[in-house]
Amino acid sequence: MKFNYHTHTERCFHARGKDEEFVLAAIEAGFDEIGFADHSPWPFEGYVSGMRMHENDFEPYVNSIKALREKYKDKISIKIGLECEYFECYIPWLKEKIDELEVDYIILGHHYSTHEIGADYNGSLTTVEGIEKYTDEVVKGIKTGLYSYVCHPDLYMRGYPVWDEHCVEMGKKIIAAANEAGIPIEYNLLGFSHSKNDGKQGYPYPEFWLLAAEMGAKAIIGVDAHTPKAFSNAELFEEAKANLKKLGIKTVEGIKFFR
């Protein structure tokens, strides 16, 4: 089965394309199942994020996907998800919303630590303290058992200047926690595309994935679609599969859902 559970919508302010356009593009590209996992809203007080849907967009987002799931049920399976950080103070709110709105799954994309307000983007970290904090919170998130997989687990290497002993230690902690929880780590096609196009190595970071292979990690390929045409890049998808196969990393056949 060909699937992708990392699909965004215009509600996050940096994706382009109507919800239905993503579905039609996935069908055209031969996907059997997709999941929308737009950036989760959070109940921030006195702060409006510019990179995630707002709270009042949450229910319309879910309703839109439910309608598309019914409309295209004979052509593709559609799941309702979210890409969420691990913000400990908001986890009770998140659990309540997952039940209330019947969200099928969430994935762990830890873009900021503690909370977004006043925090550094975890893809721009340059200090040991920064990547340690990122790692500690990713591991805590994994241990909640809420998340179906870890998005771009090597995000910390997008900004950190060199692969050193600290990066190895952080990688081992993340991979070990994912292995223990029985969840995969994501080989992210958006990051892969950026690295190929701009010549700057970000994620997937080669040394991180060598470490993942040594530790017996399981992987999932995530399109991280921010436009419908992201589904049509079959060459990139096949190259990612070939890279993982060369490393000896097995890919999962699906993910866990809440319902």
N, C-alpha and C positions, 0 to 999 in steps of 0.2 A: 504494500500500500504506500502510495506517495502522499506525504502529509507535510504541513507546516503549521505550527502553532504560534508563530510570532508575526502578527499582522497588525499594523497600526491604522488609524483613521485620521481624518482632518481635525478631529477634536483636540489632538495634541499640539496643534499649531505648527508642526514641522513636517507633517505628512500631506500628500496631495492625492485627491481622488475620492469619489463617492464610494460609500460602503459597497453598493452593488457592483461597481466597476472592479473592485478587488475580487469579488466572488466570480464574476465573469472571466476575469483574467486567469484565475486559478483553475477554473473549469477548462478553459482553452489550453492551459499548460499541462493538463492531465493529472491534476491533483485529485485524490480521492477524498481527502478531508483537510479542512483548514480550521484554524482557530484565530479569532480576533483577540489580540492581547494588547489593547492600547494602554498607554501610560495611565496608571491608576490615579484617580483623584485622591486627595487627602484632606481631612477637615482642618486645614490651616486656619489660624485666627489672625486677621489683619494682614494677610499676605496672599497674593494671587500669583500662581505659578504661570510661567510662559511656555512650559514644555510638557504640559499634561492636561487632560480634560478637567473641567471644573466640576464641582459636586453636582450642580444642576444639570450637567450633561450625562451623568451616570445612567439614570433610568432610561432616557431616550436612546442612549448607546445600546443598552441591553435589548430594548424593544425593537430597535432597527435590525439587530442581528437575528432576533427570534423570527421576525417577519421574513427575512431572507432565508433563514433555515427552512421555513415552511415552503416558501416559494420555489426553492431549488432542491428540495429534498430528494427528488428523483435523479439528480445530477451530481450532487456533492453533499458530503456531511459537513455541517458547520457547528463549531463549538464557541461558547462565550467565555472569554478569559480576560485577564489583566496582566500587565507587566508591572510588578510592584517592587519597591525597595523593601528592606526590612527596617521599618521605623517602629521600634518597640512600643512607643507610647500610643501608636495608632492601631496596633494589631487588634485589640478588642472591637474597635469600630469597623475594621476591615472584615473580621469574621461575621459580624452582624449583617453587613451589606452583602456578603457572599451568600448568606442564607436567604436574606430578604429578596434579593434580585435573581436568585438562582444562577449564579455564576458557576461555570463548569470546572474552572481550574485557574490557578495563578502561576506565574513564572517569576523568578527572582532576578530582577535587573537592578542592581544596587548602584544607582547613579550618584547618590549623595549619602553621607553618613550622618547618623543621629536624626536629622531631618533636613529638608532642603534649605530652610531659611538660614542664610548666612554661611552655608557650607560650601566647601570646594567641590567642584565636579570631580568624581573619582577617575575620570579619564584624563585628568590633567595633573595628577599627583606627582610630585618630584622628591618627596622626602620619605625616609623609612617609616617615620611615625604615621604618615598618611596612608601608606599601603598596609601597615599593620592594623590600623583602625578599619580600613575597608575589609580586610580579611576577617578580622574578629566578628564584624557584623554580618558578613556573608555566612560565616559558619553558624552564628546564632540563628540566622534566618533558616538555613538548611535544617537545623535541629528542631525547628517548630513542627516540621512535617507538613506544612501547608503548601509548600511550593513543589510544582511538578518537575522543574529542572532549573538549572542555573544558567541564565543568559550571559553571554560574553564574560565568562568567569575571569578571563585574563584582561579585563578592562583596565586594570591598574597599570598594565604595560603600555598603554596608549601614550602616557605622559612621562612615565619613569624613564630615565635616560639610558639605563644599561641593565642587562640581566645579570644580577649579582647574587651573592649567597642569601640576601634578604628576600629577593624575588623567588628563589628556590624554596625557601622556608614557607613563604606565603602560599605558593602554588601547592606545596605538599599538604598544607592545612585544608585548603579548599577542596582539593581532589579527594583527600581522605574522608572529609565530612560527607561529600556527595556519594562516595562509594559506600560508606557506612549506612547512609540513608536509603541507598538503592535507587538514586536518581541520576540522570545523565547530566553532563555539562554540554553547553552549546558551542558548536562550531558555527560562528556567525558570518553569514554571507555578506551582510552590509559592510562589516569591517574588512572582510576578505577583499571585497570589491574596491574599497578605498585604498587599501595597501597596494593593490595591483595598479590602480590608476594614478596615484600620486607618488608612488615610490617610497613612501615613508612607512616603515613597519609599525603597525599597531596590533590590533587583534584580528584574527587568531595569531598569537605570538608563537613562532616555531618552537622555541625552547620550552615553553609551557606545555605544548602538545607532545613534545618528546617525553616530558615528565609524566604527562597523563598516560601515555602508552606504557611507560615503565611501571606505573602504579595500577594498571588494569582498569582504567576509567571507561565508562560507557559514554557514548556521545549521541547527540541529536543535532541534525543540521537545521539551523534556523534561518529562514529567508530574511527576517527582520524587514518586512516589506513596508516601505513608506510611500510607494507609488504602485499602482497596479502592474506596471511593466516589470517590476522586480520578479514577478512570477515567471516571466518569459525567458529569463536568463538560464536556459538549460545547461549551457556550457559551464557556467560558474558552479552550478549545482553538481554536475558530474565531476568537475575538478576537485571539489570539496570531498566528494565520496572517494575519489581516487587517492587523495592525500591521506584520508583516515585509513583506508585499506592498506596503503603503503606503511603506515605507522603500526598497523596491527590493532587498531582501535575499532571495536565493534559498535555499530549504531543500534539504537533501540528500535523496536517495532511499534512503539506507541508510548503514551504517557498515562499517568493516573489522573482520574477525574473525581470531583467531589460527588457526582451523581451520574 
